[in-house]
Amino acid sequence: MKKRLYRDQKQGVLFGVCSGLGDYFNIDPVFIRIVWVLTLVSYGFGLIAYLFCCLLIPRKSK
């Protein structure tokens, strides 16, 4: 069975992007959130990437 990438809004904080990525890669979403915050603080690229992922990654159906 093929894995699909979805935004998981039930377990997510904002839009479920980090939760969906954590589920897809089988890692804790906290690590992804930490990396996202570091890129946001240091480069400012994190916000653009997060919004881009919110638009491209579909929501998980119920």
Residue pairs with C-beta under 8 A, 6 or more apart in sequence:
3 24
4 24
5 20
5 21
5 24
5 57
6 20
6 23
6 24
6 57
6 58
6 59
6 60
6 61
7 15
7 16
7 17
7 19
7 20
7 53
7 54
7 57
7 58
7 59
7 60
8 16
8 19
8 20
8 23
8 60
9 15
9 16
9 19
9 59
9 60
10 16
10 60
11 19
11 29
12 18
12 19
12 20
12 29
13 19
13 33
14 50
15 50
15 54
16 59
16 60
17 50
17 53
17 54
17 57
18 29
18 32
18 33
18 36
19 29
20 57
20 60
21 29
21 32
21 53
22 28
22 29
22 31
22 32
23 29
36 46
36 49
36 50
37 46
38 46
39 45
39 46
39 49
40 46
40 47
40 50
